Amino acid sequence: MKVAALDLGSNTFLLLIAEVENGKIVRVYHDECQVTRLAQGVDASREFHSEALARAKKCLDDYGKTIRQHRPARLLAVATSAARDAKNKDEFFNIAHEAGIPVKVISGVLEARLTFRGAVDDLVADRRCRVVDIGGGSTEYIVGGGEHQPIGQSLDMGCVRLTEKFISTHPVPEEELGNMRAAIRGQLDGLSEGIKKGSGPLVAVAGTPTTLAAVVLGVEFDAEKIHGYELSQTVIEEWLMKLAAMTVEDRAKLPGMVPLRADVIVAGLVLLSESLRFFAEDSLIVSTRGVRFGVAQELANENSDLSCP
């Protein structure tokens, strides 16, 4: 079955069009990511900024055209924290409706399950593992695998939210990095015992780890090269300090860097580094997959509880 699955996040919108057979993705027709920065200023105003809505409209109009060209049997977009937080969220839903894209706001529990399934399905098979999914407004920590159903917890710290709260200038002063680290450690201490005691390799999802992998490799985004790539704590810290000492403009010129991610990559890397420290791991595995792959697999399941609205 050909399906189209979208992940409408706080910082990026992702579109996957794929063929699913027996619960497995057997062919990817189209996989695209656009940085929309939907959550721009939401923490301060509790509303979607007009510029953010304009970026969202352009992206969803583009995605709508692509979807119509592929004519999938099923289509669904899922939205999470940003769509729940904004007072003018109906404006966003109207934009999606006009583009012909149905949107469903999902719970943190369902998001964790979809993220886990999508991210690790072809990486660690049936082994126990932990997943960290760094978004723009929040970060999800998920434990599962083997005979255990995934359990997840969302913390209100993402690369955009942390940047807006702690970083006032670029290059980033050491004091601001220190304040951010302290805040992240405080939130991590609040994770449930089930998450803290999780075992297995750490898998990192979303734009922060995939962008760093591309920069380390010195290549433009290439899922085949990046998916499954291992990043050590040492390499993450080296690049964190290197990027923190640069201007946004200089970061944006680096091979592999997504220009619209250049101003938030430092906060994302602090999150990655502190997550490794918290779980006492020396390295992590990068996954280019995530929610959209989990949604695609569920859409092809006749008995799924993820139905179109």
N, C-alpha and C positions, 0 to 999 in steps of 0.2 A: 504494500500500500504506500502510495506517495503522500507524504504529509508535509505541512509547513508549520514550524514552531518558532515563536518569537519570545525572546527574553527582554522585557522592557525595564531596564535597571535605572538606577539613579544617575549613572555616569554614561553608560553605553546601551545601545539597542542592538540586539543580535538577531539575525534571521537565519534559520536552517531549513532547507528543503531537502528531504531525504526519502529514500525507499526503506521501509521497515518490513522485515519478514521474521515471523516467529519471535517477536520481541527484540530483534537485533537490527541495528542499522547496517544495511548491506551496501548502500550506495549513497553518496552525498552529491546532490545535484548543485546545490548552492549553499555557501556558508559565508556570511558577511557580518561585519561589525562596524558600527558608526558611533563615534563619540558625540553624544547629544548634550551632556551635562544637564540633564533634566532637573537635578536637585540644586542647581545654582541658586544660592541665597535662600533656600527653603528654611534652613534652621533659623535665620533671622526674621524672615517675613511670614513664614508659614504658608506662603503662596508660591506657585510656579511663576518664575520671571517670564515676561513677555518674550524675551530673546530665547529663553529655553524652550518655550512652546513653539516658537518659530522654527527652531532647529528640529524639534520633535516632528513637526508637521512635514518639513522637507524630507526627513528620513522616512517617515511612514508612508508618504506619497510615493517615494522611490521604491520602498519595499512592496507596496501594493501593486505597482506595475510589474515587478519581478514575479510576485506570486501569481498574478493573472497569466503571465507567460507560461508558467509551469503547470498550472491547473491541478493543484493537489486535491486529493479526495477529502482531506480534512485540514482545517486551519485553526490555530489558536495562538493568541499572545497571552503571556502571563506577566503580571506586574506585582511588585512587592512593596517595599517600604516607602518609596517616593510617592506612589499613588495613594498610600494611606495617610500620609502626613499633610498634604497640601489642602488648603481650604477651597481652592479653585480647581480641584481635581476633575470636575465635570468638563471643564474646558479641554483637558487632556483626553478624556474618554470620547468627546465629540470629534476631536481630530482623528483618532483611531477609527471611529465609526465612518467618518467621511472617506477614509482611505480603504474602507471595506475590510477592516481587520477587527475581529471580535476580541475583546480583552477580558480576562478573568483575573481578579485580585486574589492571590492565593495566600494561605496562612504560612507562618514561619515553619510549621511542622511539615507541610506538604513541600515547601520550597527545599527544605533539608533533604527530604527523600528524593526529589527530582534531581537536585544537584549531585547527590551522592551517586545515584544510578548513572547519570550522564557522565560524570567526571571519571569514575573509576572502572566502568564496565569492561574496558579493553586493556586496562593497565595492571590491575592487581587481582583480576579474576575473583575468586571466592575468598581471598585472604581478608583478615581484619585490617582496617586502615583508618586513618583520620583525614578529613578534608577541611581545608581552610579556603573560604570563598570571600575574597576581598572586594566589596562593592564600593560604590561612591558614598553611600550614606550609612551602610552597616556592613558587618563582617559576620559570616556564618561559620560556626565550628560544628563539624559533624563526625560522628563515630559510628562505624558499622562494618558489615562484611561477614562472610561466613554464614553462620546460622542466625546471626543477630540482625534484627531490623535496625536501620540507621536512626540514631537520635541526634537532634541538632539543637543548637542554641544560637540566637542572634544577639550580637552586641552592637549598640549604637555608635559604632566608630567605623568609618570608611575613609578612603583616600581623599575624597572631596571634603567631607565633614571635618576631618582632622586638619587639612590644609587651611580651610577657612577659619578654624578656631585657633590654631597654633602658629601658623607661618605668616609673618607680616612682610617679609622681603626675601629676595633671592639675589645672591647666595643666602642660604639659611644659617642664621647664627647658631652657635653651639648651644646656647641657653634655650632656644626654642626647640631644638632637637631633644634636649634633656627633659624639658617640660612635657613634650609629646610622649616620650618614652615612659615617663612616670604615670601619665594618664592612662596609657595603654596597659601598663602593668596592673594598675588598679582595677581596670575592667576585666582583665584576664583572670584575676584572682576571684572574680565573681562567677566564673563558669561552674556549672554543676559538677558534682563528683563523678557522674557518669561520663562526662566529657573529659575531665581531668585524668581519669583512670583508663582512658582508651589506649589501645595498643596498635602496633603496626606502623607502616611507613606513613609519612605525612605527604599528602597530595595537595598542591596549591592550584587554585582555579582563578580565572579572570585576568583582566588586563595587566595588573601589576606583575605577576610572575611571567606571563607570556612576553610582555614587553622587555623585561630584564633579560630573559633568555635570548631574545632577538638581538639586543644590544651586546650581550656577551659574545654571541656568535658573529656579530657584525653583519647581519643579514636582515632584509625586509621580512615581514611576517611570513613564515612558511610552516604550516601546521605539521608537515611530515618531519621537519627538523626539530621543532619545538616540543611537540607532544611527547611526553616521556623523558624530556631532558632533565637532568639532575643539577640542582643548584645547591652549593654548599653554603653554610652559614658564613664562612670566610669570604667567599665571593660576593654574597649579598651585602655584607658590611663594607667591603672594599668599594663596591659600586655606590652604595648609599652615601658614603663620605665623599666620593668623587663627584657624584651628581649634586649633593648638597652644596658643594663649593662652587658650582657653576651657576650662570644665569639661566633663566628659562629659555632664552634664545639660543644659547650655546648647547643646551641639552637637546633642543629640538633638531639640531643639525646632526646629531649622532646617528650613524647607520643603525636601523632597527627601531629607533625611537618614533613613536606616534606623536606628532607635534602637539595635538590637543591633550596629550597625557603628560607633557613635559612639566607642567606646573604642579601636578599632583603625585608624580612618581616617587618623590622623596618620602612623603607620608606613607604611601603604599609599601615602600621598602622597610620603613621603620616597623610597620605592622607585621610584615613577613619575618623580619629579624627577631622581633620580640615574641612572635608565635613560636619560632624554633626554640628560642631560649626557654620559654614557658614549658614546652613539651620535652625539653632536654634532648633535642635532636640535632644532629650535625648537618643534615641536608634534607631537601625535599624534592619531590617529583612534580614537574610542571604538567598540567593538563590543559589542553586547548578547548576541552569540552566543558559541559556543565548543565545548567538548567534546560537549555534549549534541546539538548540531546535526550534528557530525561523526559521532557514534554513530548518530543517526537515519538519515543518508544511507547509512552502512555496513550497517545492519540490513536495508535494502531491497535490498541487493545480494546476489544468490544466490551469487556467487563470493567474498564477503568473507571475510577471515581473522578477522573479529570475530564469532565464533559464540557462541551462548548456552551457558553452562556446563552 
